[in-house]
Amino acid sequence: MIDLYTWSTPNGRKVSIMLEEVGLPYEVHPINIGQGDQFKPEFLEISPNNKIPAIVDRDNGYSMFESGAILIYLADKTGKLLPPHEDYLRRMDVMQWLMFQMGGVGPFFGQTHHFNRFAKEKIPYAIERYVNETKRLYGVMDRRLAKVAYLAGDEYSIADVATFPWVARWPWHGLDNGLRDYPNVVRWYDAIRARPAVQRGYDVPASDQEIPAP
């Protein structure tokens, strides 16, 4: 049993989708980041960087924070969505696209969300900078997905699990034509959002938020 501490954000949805995909039983503990739950001492014991998601594996008492690390842990625990160490180069294909999400898609899409939707002051320079980088990253994904079915190759993996919830916020990204300028991303996005495990995991904690169509 996995204890999942999470909220309905892209990073939180990565782990709930992963848990649904690999079929591990889990109990949800909502951490309402709008009310400051992430700063409570009991949560900081699990996630010292006061960020969601975090997990505790009841099988061994091990706690983890950082969504990318959690995905790797759950993949290795179950033998799913990440090639084993023996299949080293395929494993590295997944790892590099996971790091692409962790170092690029997540931080820059997140800044685009902030300056487009939440900043109290509209700062044209910041909006232009982050929207342009977001478009560039979509271009990287589109060119990659013109060659392969999924980000790391022909098989669905934790790289896709990590990236999909960020792309699912595409209406916030300031794209001129929505996702229509990235047809290979649309094909990938539609395939993933049709997965039952993705649909279940996206709605954790229960939020009634639908996955937007491209």
N, C-alpha and C positions, 0 to 999 in steps of 0.2 A: 504493500500500500504506500502510495506517495501522498504526502501532504503538500498541496500546491497553494502558495501565497501569491495572489495575483490580482490584477484589475484589467478592465477591458481596453487595453492599449495594444499596439502592434507587438511589443516585446512580450507582454503577458500572453497574447494569443498564440505566439510561437509554441509555448510549452503546453498549453491546453490542447492545441491541435496535435502536437507530438504524442501526448499521452493517449489521445483518442486513436491515433494512427497505429501505435504499437500495442494498444490494448491493455495497458497497465491500469489497475484500479487506482483511483485517486479521490481525495477529499479536498474540496475547494475551501480556502479561507480567504474571503475577499479583503483586500487592503485598499481602502478608499483613499486614493492619493489626493483627491480634492479636499478631504477633511483632515489630512495629515497623519493618517494611520501609519505611513511609512517611517515616521519618526518615533514611534512608540518603542520603548526599551525592549519589549519582548520580540518585536520584529527585527530590531537592530542586532539582536543576538544571532539571528539567522542570516540577515542581509546587512552587513556592516556599512555598505555604501548607500543605505536607505533607498534602494531601488527594487521595484518588482520586475520580474517574478523571482521567487525563490522556492526551493523545495526542501523537504525532509523525507528521506527514504526510511520508512519504518523497518525495512528489512535489516538495516545495519546502523541506523541512527545518524547517517551522514546527511549533513545539510549543505546546500549549495546556493549561491547566487550567480548572476551573470547568465543571461539566456542562452548564449552560444555554448558556454560550457555545459549547461544543463542538457542541451540537445545532444551533445556528444556523449555525456554520461548515460542518458536514457537509451541512446542508440547502442552503445556498447553493452549496456545491461541486458537489452533484449535481442541483440544481434540483428537489428532492423534499421534500414534507411541510412546506413553507413557501412561501406565495405570493411572487412576485418583488417587487422594490422598486416596479415600475410599478403593481402591484396593491396600492396602499399601504394602503387601509383594511382589506382582508382580511388583509394581512400584520400590521397592528396588532391585529386580532382575535386572531391566533395569539400575538403577543407578549404581550398583556395576560394571557392565560391561562397562558402560560409563566411570566410573572412572578408570577402567583398561586401557582403551584407553588413557585417559587424563594423567594418571600418569606413564604408562608403554609404550604402543605401540607408542604413539606420540613422547615422548622425546627420547626414545632409537632408534626407527627407524630413527628419525631425525638426531641423531648423526651418525648413520651408513651411512646415505646419505652424510653427511658432510665429514666424513673421507674417505669414499670410492670414492667420486666423486669430491669434491670441495676443499679439503684441499690442499694448495700449496705444502706442504711437506707430503710425505707418512710416517705415523707413525705406524709401525707394531703393537705396543702394543695397541694403540687406536683402530685400525681396528679390531684386534682380540677380544678385550673387547666388542665392540659394536656389531659386527657380532654375537658373541656367545650369547649375551643377546637377540638379535633379533631372533635367532634360538630358544632360550628357550621360548620366547613369542609365537612364532608360535606353539611350542609344546603345550603350555597351551591352545591356541585356538583350536588346532586339537583335543585334548582330550575332551574339552568341546563340540565341534561340532560333536563328535562321539555319543553324548547322546541326543542332541537337534538340531532342525532345524536352529535356529538362536542363537546368543550369549546369549540372555537373556531368551531363552526358545523356545516355539513353534511359536511365532509371531515375525515378523520383527519389529524392534524398532529403536530408536535413537542410541542405542548402536551399531547397525550394520551400520547405516548412518555414525557414527563417525569413525568407524574402517576401513570401506571399502576403502576410498581414500588412506589410508596409505598402505594397502596391495596391492593396485593397482600400487604401486611403487616397487613391489617385484623384478624387474630386477636390482635394485640398492642395494639389500640387501646381496649380497655375498653368496647366498644359493648354496650349492654344486650341487643340482639337481633341481633348481628352486622350484616351489611349489609342485613338485611330491612327496616329502617326507611327505607332509601334505595333504593326500587325502580328509579329511573332510573339511579342509580349501578350497580346490579346489571346492568341491561341493557347499559350501556356497558362494564362490566368483563368481562362474558361475551363480548361481541363482540371485545374486544381480546385477551383471553387465548386465544381460538380462533385467532388469527393465527399461522401457522407461524413467521414471523420473530420474533415475540414469544416463542414457546416456545423457539426456538433461542437467542435473545439472553439470555433469563432465566437460562440455565444456563451463564453465562460468569463467571469460570472454572468449569469443570465442578464442580458441587456436588451433583448429584442432588436438588436441592430442587424439589419440585413447586409449581406455582402453585396456591395454595389455592382451592377452589371457594367461591363466596359463600354 
